[in-house]
């Protein structure tokens, strides 16, 4: 009878120990998951910022090309107008 009671107490103690270990693991895994999510969010933010800078740079380059084309076209039109004026006079 005493051995059964002792065995029952040992089993209860073992179960309590397992419950504590499980709870510690759950907390540790939760912390690890939060760290992973934070790192993922940091990387995502960095990538979005980099993409935003790339897009702005491309739009600026596109704007400059359009301006250069417009200036060249205006220069050519002015040159042709002068040539036409010379031919007509």
Secondary structure, 3 states (H helix, E strand, C coil): CHHHHHHHHHHHHHHHHHHHHHHHHHHHHHHHHHHHHHHHHHHHHHHHHHHHHHHHHHHHHHHHHHHHHHHHHHHHHHHHHHHHHHHHC
